[in-house]
Amino acid sequence: MRMAQTIVFVEDVARMQAFYQGALGLALITAEPGWVQLDAGGVVLGLHAINAGPKQPEPPPERVDANVKLCFHVDDVDGARAALVAAGVRMREVHHHGGVAFCDGIDPEGNVFQITTR
């Protein structure tokens, strides 16, 4: 068994597509109203529209209580973080543990994601 796709349920599919495609550089596979698939380098990232009630405030609060975190491999965490910050992405500080570097960021709907050399 292997993971083939991860789905994130989102309020604004177009906004989230623009973020993951533009800021993180994921390539578009398919898009239709309420559903987008992006190539996340071996796993498909699906963005699925959901009506979760009232819209979140701007900026949305960080979802620190979420049970899942999307992690993206990069060769240079410091460089990738700097590029994301320059693009307006909310990023936390870089951490190093052994030979691994990692840094959490916040997407436009408050989901925490990570860039890592792991």
C-alpha positions in Angstrom: 0.0 0.0 0.0 1.2 3.5 -0.7 -0.3 7.0 -0.3 -1.5 8.3 -3.6 -3.6 11.4 -2.6 -4.2 13.7 0.3 -7.4 15.8 0.4 -7.7 19.1 2.2 -11.2 20.5 2.7 -11.2 24.2 2.1 -13.5 27.2 2.1 -12.0 28.9 -1.0 -10.7 26.5 -3.6 -9.3 29.2 -5.9 -7.4 31.0 -3.1 -5.9 27.8 -1.9 -5.0 26.6 -5.4 -3.3 30.0 -6.0 -1.3 29.5 -2.8 -0.2 25.9 -3.3 0.4 26.4 -7.0 2.0 29.8 -6.8 3.8 29.9 -3.4 4.8 26.3 -3.2 5.1 25.6 -6.9 2.8 22.5 -7.2 1.8 21.8 -10.7 -1.9 21.7 -11.7 -3.2 18.2 -12.6 -6.9 19.0 -13.0 -9.4 21.7 -11.9 -13.2 21.9 -11.9 -15.6 23.8 -9.7 -15.1 22.8 -6.1 -12.2 20.4 -6.8 -8.6 20.8 -7.7 -5.7 18.3 -7.9 -2.1 19.4 -7.7 1.1 17.3 -8.2 2.9 17.3 -4.9 5.8 15.2 -6.2 4.6 11.6 -5.9 1.4 12.4 -4.0 -1.6 14.2 -5.3 -2.9 17.1 -3.2 -6.6 17.4 -3.6 -8.4 20.7 -2.6 -12.1 20.0 -2.0 -14.7 22.7 -1.4 -16.6 22.6 1.8 -19.1 24.9 3.4 -18.1 24.9 7.0 -20.5 27.6 8.1 -19.4 31.2 8.8 -16.2 32.3 7.0 -13.0 32.5 9.1 -11.7 35.9 10.1 -8.8 37.5 8.3 -6.1 36.4 8.8 -7.5 33.0 9.9 -6.3 31.6 13.2 -3.6 28.9 13.0 -5.1 25.5 13.2 -2.7 24.3 15.9 -5.1 21.6 17.0 -5.2 19.8 13.6 -4.3 16.1 13.5 -2.5 16.3 10.1 0.4 18.5 8.8 1.4 18.6 5.1 5.2 18.4 4.9 7.1 19.4 1.7 10.7 18.4 1.0 13.1 21.1 0.1 16.9 21.0 -0.2 17.4 24.4 1.5 15.0 25.2 4.2 16.5 28.7 4.9 16.3 29.7 1.3 12.8 28.3 0.8 11.6 30.1 3.9 13.1 33.4 2.8 11.3 33.0 -0.6 8.0 32.2 1.1 8.3 35.1 3.5 9.1 37.4 0.5 5.9 36.1 -1.1 3.9 37.1 2.0 3.5 33.6 3.5 3.4 33.5 7.3 6.4 31.3 8.3 7.7 30.3 11.7 11.4 30.1 12.6 13.7 27.4 11.2 14.7 24.6 13.5 17.5 22.1 13.3 17.6 18.6 14.8 20.6 16.5 14.0 21.0 16.8 10.2 17.4 17.8 9.6 16.1 21.3 9.1 12.4 22.2 9.2 10.1 25.2 9.4 6.3 25.5 9.7 4.2 27.9 7.7 0.6 28.8 7.7 -1.6 28.6 4.5 -4.3 31.1 3.7 -6.9 29.1 5.7 -4.8 28.7 8.8 -3.6 25.1 8.1 0.0 24.5 9.3 2.3 23.0 6.7 6.0 22.3 6.9 9.1 22.6 4.7 11.8 20.2 5.6 15.0 18.5 4.5 13.7 15.2 5.9 
